[in-house]
Amino acid sequence: MMENIFRFLTSPASFTAPGGFKIEGPVIWAIPTVMALLFGAIASLIWLFRDATKRDKNGFVALVFVLATGWPASFIWWFWLRPPVQAKD
């Protein structure tokens, strides 16, 4: 049983799409990884825009700031320095 699992994990991955397009080897894992990172980046930027708007700040300015200064680091910076939520009267 363990031999079968080991053989499955170490065998080269391969995918052939219609039209002869073929993906082999470790790159087969790169595509889902890149797609997950892209989805996470877009979702975090949407959340940032909505969070800035909820805190009575211009969401577009916050979004441009995060994109201009480098997404992962400046997104964490937003968590650290974001303004408090304004109480509605």
C-alpha positions in Angstrom: 0.0 0.0 0.0 2.7 2.5 0.9 4.6 1.6 -2.2 1.6 2.5 -4.3 1.3 5.9 -2.6 5.0 6.5 -3.0 4.9 5.6 -6.6 1.9 7.8 -7.2 3.5 10.8 -5.5 6.8 10.4 -7.3 5.5 9.5 -10.8 5.7 12.4 -13.3 2.4 14.2 -13.8 1.0 14.6 -17.2 -2.1 16.2 -18.8 -3.0 16.3 -22.5 -5.7 18.7 -23.6 -7.6 18.5 -26.8 -5.6 19.9 -29.7 -2.3 18.4 -28.5 -1.5 20.9 -25.7 0.4 18.9 -23.1 1.5 19.8 -19.6 4.1 17.6 -17.9 6.1 17.4 -14.7 6.2 19.9 -11.8 4.6 22.7 -13.9 1.2 20.9 -13.5 1.2 22.1 -9.9 2.3 25.7 -10.8 -0.9 26.5 -12.7 -3.3 25.8 -9.7 -0.8 27.6 -7.4 -0.7 30.7 -9.5 -4.5 30.7 -9.9 -4.9 30.4 -6.1 -2.5 33.3 -5.5 -4.3 35.4 -8.2 -7.7 34.7 -6.6 -6.3 35.5 -3.2 -4.8 38.8 -4.4 -8.0 39.9 -6.1 -10.2 38.9 -3.1 -7.9 40.8 -0.7 -8.0 43.9 -2.8 -11.8 43.8 -3.0 -11.9 43.4 0.8 -9.5 46.3 1.2 -11.7 48.6 -0.9 -14.8 47.7 1.1 -13.0 48.0 4.4 -11.7 51.5 3.5 -15.1 52.6 2.4 -16.7 51.2 5.6 -14.1 53.3 7.6 -15.1 56.5 5.7 -11.9 56.6 3.7 -11.6 56.7 -0.1 -11.5 53.1 -1.1 -9.9 53.9 -4.5 -7.0 55.8 -2.9 -6.4 52.9 -0.4 -6.4 50.5 -3.3 -4.0 52.5 -5.4 -1.7 52.9 -2.4 -1.6 49.2 -1.8 -1.0 48.4 -5.5 1.7 51.1 -5.9 3.7 50.2 -2.8 3.7 46.4 -3.2 0.7 44.3 -2.6 1.6 41.8 0.1 3.6 44.0 2.4 1.3 47.1 2.1 -1.8 45.0 2.5 -0.4 43.8 5.9 0.5 47.5 6.6 -3.2 48.4 6.1 -4.2 46.0 8.8 -1.7 47.6 11.2 -2.5 51.3 10.4 -6.1 51.2 9.3 -8.3 53.9 10.9 -11.0 53.0 13.4 -14.6 52.6 12.3 -16.5 55.8 12.7 -19.6 55.6 14.9 -22.8 56.5 13.0 -25.0 59.0 14.8 
